[in-house]
Every structure is written in C-alpha cells, then in structure tokens.
Amino acid sequence: MAKKIAAVVTPDKTTQVIRKTYPNYKVIVLNDDFNTFQHVAECLLKYIPGMTSDRAWELTNQVHYEGQAIVWVGPQETAELYHQQLRRAGLTMAPLEAA
C-alpha cells in the first residue's frame, strides 16, 4: 500500500505592499497690524482653490480675533506654493507646519 503525501504550498516571499502616506502641511495666516480684512479675504479667494467668499471672511475673522487661522491643509509641495503666494501678497505667514 502506497503512502499519501500532502502537498504544502508556501509563498516564496511576501508580496504585501505597505504604503506610507506623506504628511500634510498646514498653511497658517497670522494676524498683523497692517493688512486689511478686505485684503486678507481677497488673497484667500485668489490663491486658495475652492475658497468661497463666506469661508474667506470666516477665516479672516478668525485671523483677526484668534491671532491665526489654518487656511489650507494638504501635500507639502502645494502648501509651499500657497504659502509663498500669500506671503508675496503681503500676508503675515507662520512657517509651514506638519498636520
């Protein structure tokens, strides 16, 4: 009588890919004594995609009354662009911060 042998299949190596996400960065506008509400709101509308007039004014009020507001959060390269555009427009900006 012949013995039966069970076949065992083992994977050669693990093919699982672990994806690491890049950190998001916060674009933060700071309060100052020389930019007007109108200028801050207009800059947010001009440079931050998807910004609405209502949201721009909410953020402008937050900058004024709380001293700062996070106006955008996302990938570092895009955050750097928006930060630079807002700074060049005269807004006072906090350094980029990982979210």
Biopython code that builds the backbone (N, CA, C, O; Angstrom):
import numpy as np
from Bio.PDB.StructureBuilder import StructureBuilder

atoms = [
    (1, "MET", "N", (0.834, -1.167, 0.000)),
    (1, "MET", "CA", (0.000, 0.000, 0.000)),
    (1, "MET", "C", (0.884, 1.237, 0.000)),
    (1, "MET", "O", (1.824, 1.319, 0.790)),
    (2, "ALA", "N", (0.595, 2.221, -0.890)),
    (2, "ALA", "CA", (1.406, 3.432, -1.022)),
    (2, "ALA", "C", (0.954, 4.474, -0.027)),
    (2, "ALA", "O", (-0.236, 4.610, 0.257)),
    (3, "LYS", "N", (1.941, 5.229, 0.514)),
    (3, "LYS", "CA", (1.622, 6.322, 1.449)),
    (3, "LYS", "C", (1.177, 7.541, 0.655)),
    (3, "LYS", "O", (1.710, 7.826, -0.417)),
    (4, "LYS", "N", (0.186, 8.264, 1.198)),
    (4, "LYS", "CA", (-0.262, 9.507, 0.564)),
    (4, "LYS", "C", (0.504, 10.670, 1.204)),
    (4, "LYS", "O", (0.613, 10.757, 2.427)),
    (5, "ILE", "N", (1.025, 11.547, 0.370)),
    (5, "ILE", "CA", (1.773, 12.708, 0.858)),
    (5, "ILE", "C", (0.967, 13.961, 0.535)),
    (5, "ILE", "O", (0.556, 14.179, -0.605)),
    (6, "ALA", "N", (0.757, 14.759, 1.539)),
    (6, "ALA", "CA", (0.033, 16.016, 1.339)),
    (6, "ALA", "C", (1.011, 17.076, 0.853)),
    (6, "ALA", "O", (2.099, 17.230, 1.408)),
    (7, "ALA", "N", (0.622, 17.798, -0.177)),
    (7, "ALA", "CA", (1.481, 18.876, -0.702)),
    (7, "ALA", "C", (1.184, 20.161, 0.073)),
    (7, "ALA", "O", (0.024, 20.522, 0.272)),
    (8, "VAL", "N", (2.229, 20.835, 0.502)),
    (8, "VAL", "CA", (2.087, 22.112, 1.203)),
    (8, "VAL", "C", (2.692, 23.189, 0.321)),
    (8, "VAL", "O", (3.854, 23.101, -0.076)),
    (9, "VAL", "N", (1.890, 24.214, 0.013)),
    (9, "VAL", "CA", (2.382, 25.304, -0.824)),
    (9, "VAL", "C", (2.671, 26.495, 0.081)),
    (9, "VAL", "O", (1.804, 26.942, 0.832)),
    (10, "THR", "N", (3.871, 26.992, 0.005)),
    (10, "THR", "CA", (4.242, 28.178, 0.790)),
    (10, "THR", "C", (4.668, 29.271, -0.176)),
    (10, "THR", "O", (5.369, 28.997, -1.151)),
    (11, "PRO", "N", (4.259, 30.488, 0.079)),
    (11, "PRO", "CA", (4.673, 31.579, -0.821)),
    (11, "PRO", "C", (6.184, 31.813, -0.701)),
    (11, "PRO", "O", (6.762, 31.697, 0.379)),
    (12, "ASP", "N", (6.800, 32.143, -1.828)),
    (12, "ASP", "CA", (8.240, 32.398, -1.811)),
    (12, "ASP", "C", (8.583, 33.638, -0.975)),
    (12, "ASP", "O", (9.499, 33.613, -0.153)),
    (13, "LYS", "N", (7.847, 34.698, -1.196)),
    (13, "LYS", "CA", (8.074, 35.893, -0.375)),
    (13, "LYS", "C", (6.778, 36.677, -0.253)),
    (13, "LYS", "O", (5.853, 36.508, -1.048)),
    (14, "THR", "N", (6.730, 37.499, 0.713)),
    (14, "THR", "CA", (5.539, 38.302, 0.939)),
    (14, "THR", "C", (5.447, 39.374, -0.142)),
    (14, "THR", "O", (6.423, 40.069, -0.426)),
    (15, "THR", "N", (4.292, 39.499, -0.727)),
    (15, "THR", "CA", (4.105, 40.499, -1.777)),
    (15, "THR", "C", (3.265, 41.675, -1.280)),
    (15, "THR", "O", (2.824, 42.511, -2.068)),
    (16, "GLN", "N", (3.054, 41.727, 0.000)),
    (16, "GLN", "CA", (2.250, 42.810, 0.561)),
    (16, "GLN", "C", (3.020, 44.125, 0.457)),
    (16, "GLN", "O", (4.193, 44.200, 0.822)),
    (17, "VAL", "N", (2.348, 45.152, -0.044)),
    (17, "VAL", "CA", (2.967, 46.467, -0.167)),
    (17, "VAL", "C", (2.406, 47.353, 0.942)),
    (17, "VAL", "O", (1.194, 47.494, 1.105)),
    (18, "ILE", "N", (3.309, 47.928, 1.678)),
    (18, "ILE", "CA", (2.879, 48.852, 2.733)),
    (18, "ILE", "C", (3.079, 50.265, 2.195)),
    (18, "ILE", "O", (4.195, 50.680, 1.884)),
    (19, "ARG", "N", (1.984, 50.980, 2.095)),
    (19, "ARG", "CA", (2.061, 52.341, 1.568)),
    (19, "ARG", "C", (2.158, 53.325, 2.725)),
    (19, "ARG", "O", (1.364, 53.293, 3.665)),
    (20, "LYS", "N", (3.140, 54.188, 2.631)),
    (20, "LYS", "CA", (3.282, 55.238, 3.633)),
    (20, "LYS", "C", (2.772, 56.524, 3.006)),
    (20, "LYS", "O", (3.136, 56.866, 1.881)),
    (21, "THR", "N", (1.952, 57.212, 3.721)),
    (21, "THR", "CA", (1.441, 58.464, 3.189)),
    (21, "THR", "C", (2.358, 59.595, 3.628)),
    (21, "THR", "O", (2.902, 59.588, 4.732)),
    (22, "TYR", "N", (2.513, 60.552, 2.747)),
    (22, "TYR", "CA", (3.293, 61.733, 3.088)),
    (22, "TYR", "C", (2.465, 62.583, 4.038)),
    (22, "TYR", "O", (1.239, 62.609, 3.935)),
    (23, "PRO", "N", (3.122, 63.282, 4.963)),
    (23, "PRO", "CA", (2.347, 64.114, 5.887)),
    (23, "PRO", "C", (1.760, 65.321, 5.162)),
    (23, "PRO", "O", (2.337, 65.822, 4.197)),
    (24, "ASN", "N", (0.634, 65.769, 5.629)),
    (24, "ASN", "CA", (0.051, 67.003, 5.118)),
    (24, "ASN", "C", (0.671, 68.174, 5.869)),
    (24, "ASN", "O", (1.220, 68.011, 6.958)),
    (25, "TYR", "N", (0.575, 69.344, 5.273)),
    (25, "TYR", "CA", (1.114, 70.557, 5.884)),
    (25, "TYR", "C", (0.024, 71.607, 5.998)),
    (25, "TYR", "O", (-0.872, 71.695, 5.159)),
    (26, "LYS", "N", (0.123, 72.403, 7.061)),
    (26, "LYS", "CA", (-0.856, 73.452, 7.317)),
    (26, "LYS", "C", (-0.316, 74.795, 6.834)),
    (26, "LYS", "O", (0.828, 75.152, 7.114)),
    (27, "VAL", "N", (-1.145, 75.527, 6.111)),
    (27, "VAL", "CA", (-0.832, 76.895, 5.703)),
    (27, "VAL", "C", (-1.579, 77.792, 6.681)),
    (27, "VAL", "O", (-2.809, 77.787, 6.732)),
    (28, "ILE", "N", (-0.814, 78.567, 7.460)),
    (28, "ILE", "CA", (-1.394, 79.357, 8.544)),
    (28, "ILE", "C", (-1.122, 80.840, 8.319)),
    (28, "ILE", "O", (0.025, 81.258, 8.157)),
    (29, "VAL", "N", (-2.197, 81.630, 8.311)),
    (29, "VAL", "CA", (-2.088, 83.087, 8.203)),
    (29, "VAL", "C", (-2.149, 83.659, 9.615)),
    (29, "VAL", "O", (-2.984, 83.262, 10.427)),
    (30, "LEU", "N", (-1.239, 84.607, 9.893)),
    (30, "LEU", "CA", (-1.173, 85.249, 11.207)),
    (30, "LEU", "C", (-1.771, 86.645, 11.153)),
    (30, "LEU", "O", (-1.783, 87.288, 10.104)),
    (31, "ASN", "N", (-2.262, 87.102, 12.281)),
    (31, "ASN", "CA", (-2.777, 88.458, 12.397)),
    (31, "ASN", "C", (-1.617, 89.441, 12.354)),
    (31, "ASN", "O", (-0.516, 89.131, 12.809)),
    (32, "ASP", "N", (-1.862, 90.618, 11.812)),
    (32, "ASP", "CA", (-0.869, 91.689, 11.834)),
    (32, "ASP", "C", (-1.602, 93.022, 11.913)),
    (32, "ASP", "O", (-2.832, 93.064, 11.896)),
    (33, "ASP", "N", (-0.851, 94.096, 11.998)),
    (33, "ASP", "CA", (-1.455, 95.421, 12.156)),
    (33, "ASP", "C", (-1.550, 96.220, 10.871)),
    (33, "ASP", "O", (-1.918, 97.394, 10.901)),
    (34, "PHE", "N", (-1.224, 95.603, 9.736)),
    (34, "PHE", "CA", (-1.234, 96.399, 8.511)),
    (34, "PHE", "C", (-2.084, 95.849, 7.377)),
    (34, "PHE", "O", (-2.416, 96.610, 6.468)),
    (35, "ASN", "N", (-2.450, 94.592, 7.374)),
    (35, "ASN", "CA", (-3.331, 94.076, 6.322)),
    (35, "ASN", "C", (-4.788, 94.293, 6.708)),
    (35, "ASN", "O", (-5.192, 94.051, 7.846)),
    (36, "THR", "N", (-5.571, 94.758, 5.729)),
    (36, "THR", "CA", (-6.995, 94.974, 5.992)),
    (36, "THR", "C", (-7.757, 93.659, 5.867)),
    (36, "THR", "O", (-7.280, 92.701, 5.261)),
    (37, "PHE", "N", (-8.936, 93.637, 6.447)),
    (37, "PHE", "CA", (-9.806, 92.465, 6.309)),
    (37, "PHE", "C", (-10.034, 92.173, 4.831)),
    (37, "PHE", "O", (-9.952, 91.026, 4.392)),
    (38, "GLN", "N", (-10.318, 93.220, 4.077)),
    (38, "GLN", "CA", (-10.612, 93.082, 2.651)),
    (38, "GLN", "C", (-9.451, 92.428, 1.919)),
    (38, "GLN", "O", (-9.656, 91.523, 1.111)),
    (39, "HIS", "N", (-8.224, 92.883, 2.198)),
    (39, "HIS", "CA", (-7.041, 92.334, 1.510)),
    (39, "HIS", "C", (-6.836, 90.860, 1.847)),
    (39, "HIS", "O", (-6.555, 90.052, 0.962)),
    (40, "VAL", "N", (-6.975, 90.512, 3.120)),
    (40, "VAL", "CA", (-6.791, 89.114, 3.531)),
    (40, "VAL", "C", (-7.820, 88.223, 2.844)),
    (40, "VAL", "O", (-7.473, 87.185, 2.280)),
    (41, "ALA", "N", (-9.078, 88.629, 2.892)),
    (41, "ALA", "CA", (-10.149, 87.834, 2.272)),
    (41, "ALA", "C", (-9.915, 87.695, 0.767)),
    (41, "ALA", "O", (-10.089, 86.609, 0.214)),
    (42, "GLU", "N", (-9.526, 88.776, 0.104)),
    (42, "GLU", "CA", (-9.288, 88.730, -1.345)),
    (42, "GLU", "C", (-8.116, 87.809, -1.686)),
    (42, "GLU", "O", (-8.170, 87.086, -2.680)),
    (43, "CYS", "N", (-7.062, 87.829, -0.873)),
    (43, "CYS", "CA", (-5.913, 86.944, -1.107)),
    (43, "CYS", "C", (-6.316, 85.476, -0.964)),
    (43, "CYS", "O", (-5.914, 84.633, -1.766)),
    (44, "LEU", "N", (-7.104, 85.181, 0.052)),
    (44, "LEU", "CA", (-7.551, 83.796, 0.255)),
    (44, "LEU", "C", (-8.379, 83.333, -0.941)),
    (44, "LEU", "O", (-8.213, 82.212, -1.422)),
    (45, "LEU", "N", (-9.266, 84.195, -1.412)),
    (45, "LEU", "CA", (-10.091, 83.854, -2.578)),
    (45, "LEU", "C", (-9.232, 83.665, -3.822)),
    (45, "LEU", "O", (-9.503, 82.780, -4.634)),
    (46, "LYS", "N", (-8.211, 84.480, -3.977)),
    (46, "LYS", "CA", (-7.372, 84.443, -5.174)),
    (46, "LYS", "C", (-6.448, 83.227, -5.208)),
    (46, "LYS", "O", (-6.269, 82.612, -6.259)),
    (47, "TYR", "N", (-5.862, 82.879, -4.063)),
    (47, "TYR", "CA", (-4.791, 81.886, -4.070)),
    (47, "TYR", "C", (-5.163, 80.493, -3.551)),
    (47, "TYR", "O", (-4.456, 79.527, -3.839)),
    (48, "ILE", "N", (-6.241, 80.372, -2.805)),
    (48, "ILE", "CA", (-6.617, 79.060, -2.264)),
    (48, "ILE", "C", (-7.761, 78.486, -3.109)),
    (48, "ILE", "O", (-8.879, 79.000, -3.058)),
    (49, "PRO", "N", (-7.494, 77.426, -3.885)),
    (49, "PRO", "CA", (-8.534, 76.841, -4.739)),
    (49, "PRO", "C", (-9.741, 76.366, -3.930)),
    (49, "PRO", "O", (-9.603, 75.810, -2.840)),
    (50, "GLY", "N", (-10.902, 76.597, -4.482)),
    (50, "GLY", "CA", (-12.128, 76.142, -3.835)),
    (50, "GLY", "C", (-12.602, 77.041, -2.705)),
    (50, "GLY", "O", (-13.624, 76.766, -2.077)),
    (51, "MET", "N", (-11.862, 78.116, -2.441)),
    (51, "MET", "CA", (-12.243, 79.033, -1.368)),
    (51, "MET", "C", (-13.496, 79.796, -1.791)),
    (51, "MET", "O", (-13.592, 80.298, -2.911)),
    (52, "THR", "N", (-14.453, 79.870, -0.867)),
    (52, "THR", "CA", (-15.657, 80.657, -1.128)),
    (52, "THR", "C", (-15.522, 81.993, -0.413)),
    (52, "THR", "O", (-14.702, 82.147, 0.493)),
    (53, "SER", "N", (-16.324, 82.940, -0.824)),
    (53, "SER", "CA", (-16.307, 84.254, -0.186)),
    (53, "SER", "C", (-16.653, 84.140, 1.300)),
    (53, "SER", "O", (-16.000, 84.750, 2.147)),
    (54, "ASP", "N", (-17.680, 83.359, 1.605)),
    (54, "ASP", "CA", (-18.083, 83.187, 3.009)),
    (54, "ASP", "C", (-16.965, 82.573, 3.840)),
    (54, "ASP", "O", (-16.694, 83.022, 4.953)),
    (55, "ARG", "N", (-16.317, 81.544, 3.297)),
    (55, "ARG", "CA", (-15.230, 80.878, 4.037)),
    (55, "ARG", "C", (-14.034, 81.812, 4.187)),
    (55, "ARG", "O", (-13.383, 81.814, 5.232)),
    (56, "ALA", "N", (-13.735, 82.604, 3.161)),
    (56, "ALA", "CA", (-12.624, 83.556, 3.232)),
    (56, "ALA", "C", (-12.862, 84.570, 4.350)),
    (56, "ALA", "O", (-11.939, 84.917, 5.087)),
    (57, "TRP", "N", (-14.100, 85.039, 4.471)),
    (57, "TRP", "CA", (-14.403, 86.011, 5.530)),
    (57, "TRP", "C", (-14.386, 85.352, 6.909)),
    (57, "TRP", "O", (-13.960, 85.972, 7.883)),
    (58, "GLU", "N", (-14.844, 84.106, 7.001)),
    (58, "GLU", "CA", (-14.764, 83.382, 8.292)),
    (58, "GLU", "C", (-13.314, 83.261, 8.735)),
    (58, "GLU", "O", (-12.989, 83.519, 9.894)),
    (59, "LEU", "N", (-12.442, 82.866, 7.806)),
    (59, "LEU", "CA", (-11.025, 82.705, 8.134)),
    (59, "LEU", "C", (-10.373, 84.041, 8.465)),
    (59, "LEU", "O", (-9.539, 84.122, 9.367)),
    (60, "THR", "N", (-10.753, 85.089, 7.735)),
    (60, "THR", "CA", (-10.208, 86.425, 8.002)),
    (60, "THR", "C", (-10.588, 86.871, 9.410)),
    (60, "THR", "O", (-9.762, 87.434, 10.128)),
    (61, "ASN", "N", (-11.827, 86.625, 9.805)),
    (61, "ASN", "CA", (-12.253, 86.961, 11.168)),
    (61, "ASN", "C", (-11.490, 86.131, 12.194)),
    (61, "ASN", "O", (-11.118, 86.639, 13.251)),
    (62, "GLN", "N", (-11.258, 84.873, 11.890)),
    (62, "GLN", "CA", (-10.504, 84.011, 12.805)),
    (62, "GLN", "C", (-9.070, 84.541, 12.968)),
    (62, "GLN", "O", (-8.538, 84.569, 14.078)),
    (63, "VAL", "N", (-8.459, 84.953, 11.871)),
    (63, "VAL", "CA", (-7.111, 85.530, 11.936)),
    (63, "VAL", "C", (-7.129, 86.737, 12.868)),
    (63, "VAL", "O", (-6.268, 86.873, 13.738)),
    (64, "HIS", "N", (-8.107, 87.604, 12.682)),
    (64, "HIS", "CA", (-8.179, 88.840, 13.477)),
    (64, "HIS", "C", (-8.447, 88.572, 14.958)),
    (64, "HIS", "O", (-7.752, 89.107, 15.822)),
    (65, "TYR", "N", (-9.439, 87.757, 15.246)),
    (65, "TYR", "CA", (-9.871, 87.572, 16.638)),
    (65, "TYR", "C", (-9.083, 86.512, 17.403)),
    (65, "TYR", "O", (-8.962, 86.603, 18.624)),
    (66, "GLU", "N", (-8.544, 85.505, 16.704)),
    (66, "GLU", "CA", (-7.804, 84.437, 17.387)),
    (66, "GLU", "C", (-6.297, 84.511, 17.140)),
    (66, "GLU", "O", (-5.528, 83.764, 17.745)),
    (67, "GLY", "N", (-5.879, 85.410, 16.253)),
    (67, "GLY", "CA", (-4.456, 85.595, 16.004)),
    (67, "GLY", "C", (-3.898, 84.774, 14.851)),
    (67, "GLY", "O", (-2.798, 85.045, 14.370)),
    (68, "GLN", "N", (-4.645, 83.779, 14.408)),
    (68, "GLN", "CA", (-4.199, 82.952, 13.280)),
    (68, "GLN", "C", (-5.341, 82.084, 12.792)),
    (68, "GLN", "O", (-6.340, 81.886, 13.484)),
    (69, "ALA", "N", (-5.166, 81.568, 11.576)),
    (69, "ALA", "CA", (-6.139, 80.620, 11.026)),
    (69, "ALA", "C", (-5.424, 79.687, 10.057)),
    (69, "ALA", "O", (-4.565, 80.108, 9.282)),
    (70, "ILE", "N", (-5.793, 78.417, 10.119)),
    (70, "ILE", "CA", (-5.306, 77.445, 9.147)),
    (70, "ILE", "C", (-6.198, 77.605, 7.918)),
    (70, "ILE", "O", (-7.397, 77.326, 7.967)),
    (71, "VAL", "N", (-5.597, 78.057, 6.815)),
    (71, "VAL", "CA", (-6.396, 78.357, 5.632)),
    (71, "VAL", "C", (-6.390, 77.229, 4.601)),
    (71, "VAL", "O", (-7.218, 77.209, 3.691)),
    (72, "TRP", "N", (-5.443, 76.284, 4.749)),
    (72, "TRP", "CA", (-5.381, 75.157, 3.816)),
    (72, "TRP", "C", (-4.516, 74.070, 4.424)),
    (72, "TRP", "O", (-3.552, 74.365, 5.130)),
    (73, "VAL", "N", (-4.853, 72.805, 4.155)),
    (73, "VAL", "CA", (-4.054, 71.657, 4.603)),
    (73, "VAL", "C", (-3.936, 70.689, 3.431)),
    (73, "VAL", "O", (-4.927, 70.352, 2.783)),
    (74, "GLY", "N", (-2.699, 70.247, 3.168)),
    (74, "GLY", "CA", (-2.502, 69.304, 2.073)),
    (74, "GLY", "C", (-1.039, 68.977, 1.875)),
    (74, "GLY", "O", (-0.212, 69.239, 2.748)),
    (75, "PRO", "N", (-0.717, 68.400, 0.718)),
    (75, "PRO", "CA", (0.656, 67.977, 0.434)),
    (75, "PRO", "C", (1.661, 69.132, 0.525)),
    (75, "PRO", "O", (1.330, 70.286, 0.251)),
    (76, "GLN", "N", (2.891, 68.794, 0.916)),
    (76, "GLN", "CA", (3.918, 69.801, 1.173)),
    (76, "GLN", "C", (4.178, 70.730, -0.016)),
    (76, "GLN", "O", (4.240, 71.948, 0.150)),
    (77, "GLU", "N", (4.328, 70.167, -1.193)),
    (77, "GLU", "CA", (4.673, 70.997, -2.349)),
    (77, "GLU", "C", (3.588, 72.038, -2.641)),
    (77, "GLU", "O", (3.894, 73.195, -2.929)),
    (78, "THR", "N", (2.347, 71.629, -2.568)),
    (78, "THR", "CA", (1.232, 72.549, -2.803)),
    (78, "THR", "C", (1.135, 73.562, -1.675)),
    (78, "THR", "O", (0.872, 74.740, -1.915)),
    (79, "ALA", "N", (1.345, 73.109, -0.450)),
    (79, "ALA", "CA", (1.324, 74.012, 0.710)),
    (79, "ALA", "C", (2.400, 75.085, 0.565)),
    (79, "ALA", "O", (2.167, 76.253, 0.876)),
    (80, "GLU", "N", (3.574, 74.686, 0.095)),
    (80, "GLU", "CA", (4.661, 75.648, -0.107)),
    (80, "GLU", "C", (4.270, 76.707, -1.137)),
    (80, "GLU", "O", (4.578, 77.886, -0.964)),
    (81, "LEU", "N", (3.598, 76.293, -2.199)),
    (81, "LEU", "CA", (3.157, 77.228, -3.231)),
    (81, "LEU", "C", (2.169, 78.241, -2.656)),
    (81, "LEU", "O", (2.355, 79.446, -2.827)),
    (82, "TYR", "N", (1.124, 77.769, -1.977)),
    (82, "TYR", "CA", (0.114, 78.679, -1.431)),
    (82, "TYR", "C", (0.728, 79.600, -0.377)),
    (82, "TYR", "O", (0.402, 80.785, -0.308)),
    (83, "HIS", "N", (1.612, 79.047, 0.435)),
    (83, "HIS", "CA", (2.292, 79.835, 1.470)),
    (83, "HIS", "C", (3.079, 80.976, 0.819)),
    (83, "HIS", "O", (3.000, 82.126, 1.252)),
    (84, "GLN", "N", (3.825, 80.643, -0.208)),
    (84, "GLN", "CA", (4.646, 81.640, -0.895)),
    (84, "GLN", "C", (3.777, 82.703, -1.573)),
    (84, "GLN", "O", (4.091, 83.891, -1.511)),
    (85, "GLN", "N", (2.696, 82.285, -2.214)),
    (85, "GLN", "CA", (1.807, 83.239, -2.887)),
    (85, "GLN", "C", (1.176, 84.202, -1.893)),
    (85, "GLN", "O", (1.107, 85.405, -2.145)),
    (86, "LEU", "N", (0.716, 83.678, -0.768)),
    (86, "LEU", "CA", (0.086, 84.533, 0.245)),
    (86, "LEU", "C", (1.118, 85.477, 0.866)),
    (86, "LEU", "O", (0.824, 86.646, 1.117)),
    (87, "ARG", "N", (2.319, 84.968, 1.111)),
    (87, "ARG", "CA", (3.382, 85.808, 1.685)),
    (87, "ARG", "C", (3.754, 86.932, 0.718)),
    (87, "ARG", "O", (3.919, 88.083, 1.124)),
    (88, "ARG", "N", (3.885, 86.587, -0.559)),
    (88, "ARG", "CA", (4.223, 87.598, -1.567)),
    (88, "ARG", "C", (3.134, 88.649, -1.723)),
    (88, "ARG", "O", (3.403, 89.785, -2.114)),
    (89, "ALA", "N", (1.903, 88.261, -1.413)),
    (89, "ALA", "CA", (0.783, 89.207, -1.476)),
    (89, "ALA", "C", (0.752, 90.103, -0.239)),
    (89, "ALA", "O", (-0.088, 90.998, -0.137)),
    (90, "GLY", "N", (1.671, 89.861, 0.703)),
    (90, "GLY", "CA", (1.796, 90.733, 1.865)),
    (90, "GLY", "C", (1.224, 90.192, 3.153)),
    (90, "GLY", "O", (1.295, 90.861, 4.184)),
    (91, "LEU", "N", (0.653, 88.984, 3.124)),
    (91, "LEU", "CA", (0.098, 88.439, 4.360)),
    (91, "LEU", "C", (1.227, 87.956, 5.268)),
    (91, "LEU", "O", (2.295, 87.563, 4.799)),
    (92, "THR", "N", (0.974, 87.993, 6.560)),
    (92, "THR", "CA", (1.940, 87.511, 7.529)),
    (92, "THR", "C", (1.664, 86.030, 7.733)),
    (92, "THR", "O", (0.569, 85.628, 8.127)),
    (93, "MET", "N", (2.693, 85.224, 7.451)),
    (93, "MET", "CA", (2.522, 83.770, 7.453)),
    (93, "MET", "C", (3.345, 83.102, 8.546)),
    (93, "MET", "O", (4.475, 83.501, 8.827)),
    (94, "ALA", "N", (2.754, 82.076, 9.158)),
    (94, "ALA", "CA", (3.506, 81.216, 10.072)),
    (94, "ALA", "C", (4.311, 80.252, 9.212)),
    (94, "ALA", "O", (3.936, 79.988, 8.070)),
    (95, "PRO", "N", (5.415, 79.721, 9.742)),
    (95, "PRO", "CA", (6.136, 78.695, 8.971)),
    (95, "PRO", "C", (5.224, 77.503, 8.708)),
    (95, "PRO", "O", (4.324, 77.218, 9.497)),
    (96, "LEU", "N", (5.459, 76.810, 7.599)),
    (96, "LEU", "CA", (4.666, 75.604, 7.306)),
    (96, "LEU", "C", (4.833, 74.617, 8.459)),
    (96, "LEU", "O", (5.905, 74.487, 9.048)),
    (97, "GLU", "N", (3.754, 73.942, 8.751)),
    (97, "GLU", "CA", (3.728, 73.031, 9.891)),
    (97, "GLU", "C", (3.100, 71.715, 9.462)),
    (97, "GLU", "O", (2.062, 71.708, 8.801)),
    (98, "ALA", "N", (3.719, 70.606, 9.829)),
    (98, "ALA", "CA", (3.132, 69.305, 9.522)),
    (98, "ALA", "C", (1.812, 69.157, 10.255)),
    (98, "ALA", "O", (1.688, 69.512, 11.427)),
    (99, "ALA", "N", (0.835, 68.628, 9.545)),
    (99, "ALA", "CA", (-0.509, 68.494, 10.137)),
    (99, "ALA", "C", (-0.591, 67.247, 11.005)),
    (99, "ALA", "O", (-1.640, 66.966, 11.586)),
]
sb = StructureBuilder()
sb.init_structure("model")
sb.init_model(0)
sb.init_chain("A")
sb.init_seg("    ")
for serial, (resi, resn, name, xyz) in enumerate(atoms, 1):
    if name == "N":
        sb.init_residue(resn, " ", resi, " ")
    sb.init_atom(name, np.array(xyz, "f"), 0.0, 1.0, " ", f" {name:<3s}", serial, name[0])
structure = sb.get_structure()
